[in-house]
Amino acid sequence: MNELTVVTDKKMPNLYRIQWSEGGNIPNFLDGLFSTRIAAKKRVMIYEERPRPKPIEYKGQKTISNEEEAKLLADVEKQVEAENNGKEEKPKGKNKGGAKSVRKGTDNGSEPAIVS
């Protein structure tokens, strides 16, 4: 198993470096030289105890086939059509929106004014 180990530096034997036991690149957090073995080990412990992100669970994944989905969609469309049947045809009374004619004249579309 590949583990992080603390070793003496080749160029400066009084300093320590962190490396993988089986080789490989180390993270930037662990890169550099340390003056004591204890300081390097503390950095390794902090790195190993860091919080790791939890795997993402996708709840919206499709678990039915395309044919089943098409059948369910057709059933829902029939149900919605049955519920809405005739609702658009019924007038609900006078429209409350819009502006009322305040005066007679051609400027607002009502009868022309009589000028004497």
Residue pairs with C-beta under 8 A, 6 or more apart in sequence:
2 20
2 21
2 22
2 24
3 20
3 21
4 18
4 19
4 20
4 21
4 26
4 30
4 44
4 47
4 48
5 18
5 19
5 20
5 21
6 16
6 17
6 18
6 34
6 37
6 40
6 41
6 44
7 16
7 17
7 18
7 19
8 14
8 15
8 16
8 17
9 15
9 16
9 17
9 33
12 33
15 33
15 34
15 35
16 33
16 34
16 35
16 36
16 37
16 39
16 40
17 32
17 33
17 34
17 40
18 26
18 30
18 31
18 34
18 40
18 43
18 44
19 26
20 26
27 47
29 43
29 47
30 43
30 44
30 47
34 40
34 43
62 69
64 72
99 108
101 108
101 109
101 110
102 108
103 110
103 113
104 110
104 111
104 112
104 113
105 112
105 113
106 112
106 113
